[in-house]
Amino acid sequence: MALQPMIDVRRLDAALEYRNMSDLLRDFRKYLEHEAGAPVQRIETNAALVLHDLCRFLKLGEQQREKVLGKSARAYVDGVLDERIDLPVIH
């Protein structure tokens, strides 16, 4: 499932809180595996897209997302997302 965001943030519970980082990262891994339909060691993707998905998982705002990704990775992710949206639908 390379080069596309891997999680559906609509399934996330905004009220969910974590006591430690390892629990949060475990749940993020489970979401990645569920969305990809494969164990984490078999998922091939770009690190910028993983960071983007993590920002969405954590419900970070645009400023925080840009801080995490940096300008060039943010531009890359935005370009990938734009490509996905602009693809024609064939019926």
N, C-alpha and C positions, 0 to 999 in steps of 0.2 A: 504494500500500500504506500509506495513511495510518492513523495512530493505532494501530499495533501494533508490538511489537518486531520488528526486521528480521532478526535472525540466530539461527541455531540453535547454541547454545554447545556442544552435544554433538559438533559437528564440530571443535572447537578442540583443538589439541595443547598440553597444559599444560606440556610440556617445551620448547616453542619459545621462543627468546630472540632479541632484536633488538639490533643494534648501534647503530641510530639511530632517532629518532622518525619520520622520514619513511618508513622501511620498514614500521614498525608501522602507521602511518596508511594507507599504500598497501594493506596486507593487509586492514585494516578496511574500506576502501572496496570492495575486491573482494568481501568477504563481504556487504556491504550490497547491492551490485549483483547478486550471485548470488541472494540470498534474495528480492530484490524483482523479479528478472527484468527489470531495466531499468538503463540507465546512471545514474550518480549524479545527473546534472543533471536527470533526469526523476522522481526519487523525491520525493514530497511527504509530509512527516511533521512531527510536532511536535519541536522541539529537545530537550525533556525526554526524549522516547523515544529520540532519537539518543544523548544522554548516558547514558541507562540501558543501551542496547545496548553502548556503549563500555565502561562499567563491567563488564558481563558479559564482554565480549571480553577485557578485562584481568584478569578473575577477581578483581575487588575484593570485599572483604567488605561486609557490611551497613553498618558504620560509615563506611567509605570511600565507599560509594555515597551515603549520606545527606549526607556532607560535600560531595560533588561536586554532587548535585542540589539540596540545600537541602530544608527541610521541606515547603514547598508543592509543589514539583515532585515530590518523592518521593511525597507523598500523591496527586497527580494520576496518576503512573505506576502506583502500586498500584491505584488505582481503575480505570484502563483494563485492567490485567491481571486484576483481579477480574471485570470485565464479560465479558472473553473466556472466562474459566473457567466462569462461571455461565450462559452461553448454552445453551439446550436443544438437544439433538441430535435431529433428526428423521430417522427411517429410512423 
